């Protein structure tokens, strides 16, 4: 999990929301989550933040978090609570009533071993996901890592959304932001989704072809294959959810090639620059857009 983005997004959303909020910060790795928690101290928020371990690939852990978040906890303030999970999970309770729910799905892994020391990046633009010409030369992908990538990047986000649906539906302002990638637009089977079962069918076919060493002949992306397919699936599911829940705001965003642990900090955008669009989408007004894809702060196409 990208703890730098987790702390930055959670902080920005918290600072932009109502005053007097408590926050729960979550991460898969407890030590790294606590390190992210320390970043809040610089904003004078440490007394309002607690840590809750979460692995989005663990359904029982997601269910436990949902139970934890949906109940307002006792606190000294009277304005309510803001719970931060994955990248950010904000739940504002006012007088015992759920007023607003914001979910930012930011958990992500590459699904491959990359020799970043050997990677020589060509000139790249800030809107994409980094130079790809020589990634295959320094990348090792296995079936196990591909399956783990799909479980985390796609199924983890899907489980989070489904687990929090009851809470989202109670909200006057339900918002879901999926941190995705422009690389996901290259997967044909996910470009025009009609139902979530179709997305599962595409992923099952991908894993079958991967196991048979038929990625290229099957027409799948050859560079960071599982990561790319997982983001395509996330984009597809977001559009399906946006249509199914018209009162929700469900959008995807590619923040650009950001310097995080995910890419060994070889990106070209700072974390502060990378969180700008996710935070803007998280704080959309009630009548804001839904079912869209953004590259940084610009609306783009899913295809």
C-alpha positions as CSV (number, residue, x, y, z in Angstrom):
1,X,0.0,0.0,0.0
2,X,1.2,3.5,-0.8
3,X,1.4,4.9,2.7
4,X,2.7,8.3,1.4
5,X,-0.5,8.8,-0.6
6,X,-2.6,7.4,2.2
7,X,-1.3,10.0,4.7
8,X,-1.4,12.8,2.2
9,X,-4.9,12.1,0.9
10,X,-6.3,11.4,4.4
11,X,-4.8,14.7,5.7
12,X,-6.1,16.8,2.8
13,X,-9.6,15.3,3.0
14,X,-9.7,15.7,6.8
15,X,-8.4,19.3,6.7
16,X,-11.0,20.2,4.0
17,X,-13.9,18.6,5.9
18,X,-15.9,19.8,9.0
19,X,-13.9,20.7,12.1
20,X,-13.7,18.5,15.2
21,X,-13.3,15.2,13.5
22,X,-11.7,12.0,14.6
23,X,-9.9,9.8,12.1
24,X,-9.0,6.1,11.7
25,X,-6.0,5.4,9.5
26,X,-5.7,1.9,8.0
27,X,-2.9,0.1,6.2
28,X,-2.0,-3.5,5.5
29,X,1.5,-3.2,7.1
30,X,1.0,-2.1,10.7
31,X,4.5,-0.6,10.9
32,X,4.1,1.4,7.7
33,X,0.6,2.5,8.8
34,X,2.0,3.8,12.0
35,X,4.7,5.7,10.1
36,X,2.0,7.3,8.0
37,X,0.1,8.1,11.2
38,X,3.2,10.1,12.3
39,X,2.8,12.4,9.3
40,X,-0.4,13.7,10.8
41,X,1.5,15.1,13.7
42,X,2.9,17.8,11.4
43,X,-0.7,19.0,10.9
44,X,-1.6,19.0,14.5
45,X,-4.0,16.1,14.0
46,X,-2.3,13.3,16.0
47,X,-4.8,13.4,18.9
48,X,-7.7,12.9,16.5
49,X,-6.2,9.9,14.6
50,X,-6.1,6.2,15.5
51,X,-4.8,3.2,13.6
52,X,-6.7,0.2,12.3
53,X,-4.9,-2.6,10.4
54,X,-6.5,-3.6,7.1
55,X,-5.6,-5.9,4.2
56,X,-8.1,-5.3,1.4
57,X,-7.4,-8.9,0.2
58,X,-8.9,-10.2,3.4
59,X,-12.7,-10.2,3.4
60,X,-13.0,-10.7,7.1
61,X,-10.7,-7.7,7.7
62,X,-12.9,-5.6,5.5
63,X,-16.0,-6.7,7.3
64,X,-14.4,-5.9,10.7
65,X,-13.5,-2.5,9.4
66,X,-17.0,-1.8,8.2
67,X,-18.4,-2.7,11.6
68,X,-15.8,-0.5,13.2
69,X,-16.4,2.5,11.0
70,X,-20.2,2.5,10.8
71,X,-20.7,3.1,14.6
72,X,-19.8,6.6,15.8
73,X,-17.3,6.2,18.7
74,X,-17.3,8.2,21.9
75,X,-15.2,11.4,21.6
76,X,-14.8,14.7,23.2
77,X,-16.1,16.7,20.2
78,X,-19.7,16.9,19.2
79,X,-19.3,17.3,15.4
80,X,-18.9,13.7,14.4
81,X,-16.2,11.4,13.0
82,X,-14.1,11.0,9.9
83,X,-12.7,7.5,9.4
84,X,-9.8,7.0,7.0
85,X,-9.2,3.6,5.4
86,X,-7.3,2.3,2.4
87,X,-6.3,5.8,1.2
88,X,-9.2,7.6,2.8
89,X,-12.5,6.6,4.2
90,X,-14.4,9.5,5.6
91,X,-17.7,9.1,7.5
92,X,-19.2,12.3,8.9
93,X,-21.8,11.7,11.6
94,X,-23.9,14.6,12.7
95,X,-26.2,14.1,15.7
96,X,-26.0,10.3,15.2
97,X,-26.9,10.6,11.5
98,X,-24.6,9.7,8.7
99,X,-24.1,12.9,6.7
100,X,-21.4,12.1,4.2
101,X,-19.3,9.0,3.3
102,X,-16.2,9.3,1.2
103,X,-14.2,6.2,0.1
104,X,-10.9,6.5,-1.8
105,X,-9.6,3.1,-3.0
106,X,-5.9,3.6,-3.2
107,X,-4.5,0.1,-2.2
108,X,-2.3,-1.2,-5.0
109,X,0.6,-3.4,-5.8
110,X,2.5,-3.9,-9.1
111,X,2.0,-7.7,-9.4
112,X,5.6,-8.1,-10.5
113,X,9.2,-7.9,-9.3
114,X,11.0,-4.9,-10.8
115,X,14.7,-4.3,-10.8
116,X,14.4,-0.5,-10.5
117,X,18.2,-0.1,-10.3
118,X,18.5,-1.5,-13.8
119,X,15.5,0.4,-15.2
120,X,16.5,3.2,-17.5
121,X,13.5,5.5,-18.1
122,X,13.2,7.3,-21.4
123,X,11.7,10.8,-21.5
124,X,8.2,10.6,-20.2
125,X,5.2,12.9,-19.7
126,X,3.7,13.5,-16.3
127,X,0.2,12.3,-17.3
128,X,1.1,8.6,-17.8
129,X,2.5,5.8,-15.8
130,X,6.2,6.0,-16.7
131,X,8.3,4.9,-19.5
132,X,7.4,1.4,-20.7
133,X,9.9,0.6,-23.5
134,X,12.3,-1.3,-21.3
135,X,10.1,-2.4,-18.4
136,X,9.9,-6.0,-19.6
137,X,13.6,-6.3,-19.5
138,X,13.7,-5.6,-15.8
139,X,10.4,-7.1,-14.7
140,X,9.6,-10.6,-13.5
141,X,5.9,-11.7,-13.5
142,X,4.6,-14.9,-12.0
143,X,1.2,-16.4,-11.9
144,X,1.1,-16.1,-8.1
145,X,2.1,-12.4,-8.2
146,X,-0.5,-11.8,-11.0
147,X,-3.3,-13.4,-8.9
148,X,-2.3,-11.4,-5.8
149,X,-2.3,-8.2,-7.9
150,X,-5.9,-8.8,-9.0
151,X,-7.0,-9.7,-5.5
152,X,-5.6,-6.5,-4.1
153,X,-6.1,-3.9,-6.8
154,X,-9.5,-5.0,-8.1
155,X,-11.2,-7.4,-5.8
156,X,-10.0,-5.5,-2.8
157,X,-11.6,-2.3,-4.0
158,X,-14.7,-4.2,-5.1
159,X,-15.0,-5.8,-1.6
160,X,-14.6,-2.4,0.1
161,X,-17.4,-0.9,-1.9
162,X,-19.7,-3.8,-1.4
163,X,-19.0,-4.0,2.4
164,X,-19.7,-0.3,2.8
165,X,-22.8,-0.1,0.6
166,X,-25.2,0.0,3.5
167,X,-23.3,2.9,5.0
168,X,-22.9,4.6,1.6
169,X,-26.7,4.3,1.0
170,X,-27.4,6.0,4.3
171,X,-25.3,9.0,3.3
172,X,-26.6,12.2,1.9
173,X,-23.3,12.5,0.0
174,X,-21.9,9.0,-1.0
175,X,-18.6,9.4,-2.9
176,X,-16.2,6.8,-4.2
177,X,-12.9,7.6,-5.8
178,X,-10.8,4.8,-7.4
179,X,-7.1,5.6,-7.8
180,X,-6.5,3.9,-11.2
181,X,-4.1,4.2,-14.1
182,X,-4.2,5.3,-17.7
183,X,-2.6,1.9,-18.5
184,X,-5.9,0.2,-17.8
185,X,-7.5,1.8,-20.9
186,X,-5.6,-0.7,-23.1
187,X,-7.6,-3.8,-22.1
188,X,-10.3,-4.5,-24.7
189,X,-12.5,-6.7,-22.6
190,X,-13.1,-4.0,-20.0
191,X,-13.7,-1.0,-22.2
192,X,-17.5,-1.4,-22.4
193,X,-18.7,-3.3,-19.4
194,X,-22.4,-4.2,-18.9
195,X,-22.3,-6.2,-15.7
196,X,-19.8,-7.1,-13.0
197,X,-19.9,-10.8,-13.8
198,X,-18.4,-9.9,-17.2
199,X,-15.5,-8.3,-15.5
200,X,-14.9,-11.5,-13.5
201,X,-15.0,-13.5,-16.8
202,X,-12.3,-11.3,-18.3
203,X,-10.1,-11.6,-15.2
204,X,-10.5,-15.4,-15.2
205,X,-9.6,-15.6,-18.9
206,X,-6.5,-13.4,-18.2
207,X,-5.3,-15.7,-15.4
208,X,-5.9,-18.8,-17.5
209,X,-3.9,-17.3,-20.4
210,X,-1.2,-16.1,-17.9
211,X,-0.9,-19.6,-16.5
212,X,-0.7,-21.0,-20.1
213,X,2.1,-18.5,-21.0
214,X,-0.3,-17.0,-23.6
215,X,-0.3,-13.4,-22.6
216,X,0.9,-12.0,-25.9
217,X,-1.1,-14.4,-28.1
218,X,-4.2,-13.8,-26.0
219,X,-4.0,-10.1,-26.7
220,X,-3.2,-9.0,-23.2
221,X,-0.8,-6.1,-22.3
222,X,2.7,-7.5,-21.9
223,X,4.1,-4.7,-19.7
224,X,3.0,-5.1,-16.0
225,X,0.2,-7.3,-17.3
226,X,-1.6,-8.0,-14.0
227,X,-1.4,-4.4,-12.8
228,X,-2.7,-3.1,-16.1
229,X,-5.6,-5.6,-16.2
230,X,-6.5,-4.9,-12.6
231,X,-6.8,-1.2,-13.2
232,X,-8.9,-1.9,-16.3
233,X,-11.2,-4.0,-14.2
234,X,-11.4,-1.3,-11.6
235,X,-12.4,1.2,-14.2
236,X,-15.1,-1.1,-15.6
237,X,-16.5,-1.8,-12.1
238,X,-16.6,1.9,-11.4
239,X,-18.8,2.6,-14.4
240,X,-21.1,-0.3,-13.5
241,X,-21.5,1.0,-10.0
242,X,-22.1,4.6,-11.2
243,X,-25.0,3.4,-13.3
244,X,-26.4,1.1,-10.6
245,X,-26.3,3.8,-7.9
246,X,-27.1,7.1,-9.6
247,X,-27.1,9.0,-6.4
248,X,-23.5,8.0,-5.8
249,X,-20.5,9.9,-7.2
250,X,-18.2,7.1,-8.5
251,X,-15.1,8.2,-10.5
252,X,-11.6,6.9,-11.4
253,X,-8.4,9.0,-11.5
254,X,-4.9,8.4,-12.8
255,X,-2.9,10.7,-10.6
256,X,0.1,10.6,-12.9
257,X,3.6,9.1,-12.4
258,X,4.0,9.9,-8.7
259,X,7.1,9.3,-6.6
260,X,5.9,6.6,-4.2
261,X,7.3,3.3,-2.8
262,X,5.2,1.5,-5.5
263,X,7.7,2.7,-8.2
264,X,10.7,3.0,-5.9
265,X,10.2,6.8,-6.1
266,X,11.3,7.1,-9.7
267,X,8.2,9.0,-10.6
268,X,8.2,12.7,-11.6
269,X,5.3,14.1,-9.6
270,X,5.4,14.7,-5.9
271,X,2.9,13.0,-3.6
272,X,1.4,16.5,-2.9
273,X,0.9,16.9,-6.7
274,X,-0.5,13.4,-7.0
275,X,-3.2,13.8,-4.4
276,X,-4.7,17.0,-5.9
277,X,-7.3,15.3,-8.2
278,X,-8.2,12.4,-5.9
279,X,-9.0,14.9,-3.2
280,X,-10.9,17.2,-5.5
281,X,-13.1,14.2,-6.6
282,X,-13.5,13.1,-3.0
283,X,-15.0,16.5,-2.1
284,X,-17.3,16.9,-5.1
285,X,-20.7,18.6,-4.4
286,X,-23.8,16.5,-4.3
287,X,-24.6,17.2,-8.0
288,X,-21.0,16.5,-9.1
289,X,-20.1,14.2,-12.1
290,X,-20.1,10.4,-11.8
291,X,-18.9,7.5,-13.9
292,X,-15.9,9.4,-15.3
293,X,-12.2,8.9,-15.7
294,X,-9.6,11.6,-15.0
295,X,-5.9,11.9,-15.7
296,X,-4.7,14.2,-13.0
297,X,-7.2,17.1,-13.1
298,X,-8.5,16.6,-16.6
299,X,-11.4,14.5,-17.6
300,X,-10.4,11.8,-20.1
301,X,-11.8,8.7,-21.8
302,X,-11.9,5.2,-20.4
303,X,-10.9,3.9,-23.8
